[in-house]
Amino acid sequence: MTDASETDRLVNTDVSTLTATELRAHLEEVERRMKELLRAERDLLEANAEVLSAHPTLQARLTHLRTTALD
């Protein structure tokens, strides 16, 4: 499954039809996926020092991501 299709599947799930157990599992999947995406964002920012030096808001974002528990 591609990254986009996995994200689309998670976003477009009709949670109103899920049982409590299914909803809990879905929310755990969403949290796992969000952490994956945030780690990828952090890695991309860390790999682009030139961009960071030109955009203070991106540097602030990287600082925030480095202090966020993503494991």
N, C-alpha and C positions, 0 to 999 in steps of 0.2 A: 504494500500500500504506500502511495506517495505521501509526503508530508502534508501536502494540501488536501488530499482526499481524507487522510486521517483527521485532520483538523475540521474539515467540513462535516464529516460523520459525527464527530463529537458535538459540534455546534448545532447541528440540525436534528439531533435526536429528540424525539417527542417524549420528554420526561414525564408528561402527564399519564402515559400508559405504563410506566415502570412500577414494579413493586418496590417496597422499601429496600430490599436487598439489592435489586438491580440498580436503583437510584444511587445507593452508596457506592456500588462498583463503578458506576458511570462517573460519579464525582471524583473518585480516586483516579480514574483514567484521565479526566480533565486536568486534575492537579499534576499528574505525571507529565502530560503533554505540555502544559504551561511551563513547567520547570525545564523541559527539554528546549523549548523555544527561547526561554530566557537565557539558558546556558549558551545557546547558539548565538544569541545577540551579544552576550558578553564576550564570547570568543572572537566574533567579528570586530567588535570595537577594539579589543586588545591587539588585534592584528593590524590595525590601521592607525598608527601613531600620528601620521601626517594629517589625517582627517580630524583626529581629536584635537590637535594643536590649533586647527582653524575654527573649531566649533566648540566653544565652552559648554554648551548644553549637552553635547554628546559626552564630553569628559565627565560632567556631573552624572549623566546616566550610567556611565561605566562605574563610577564610584559607588553609586547606589546598587548596581548589580553585584559588585564585589562584596557588598555587605549583606546581601540577601541570601538566605539559606536555600540553595538550589540542589541539594543532594537528597 
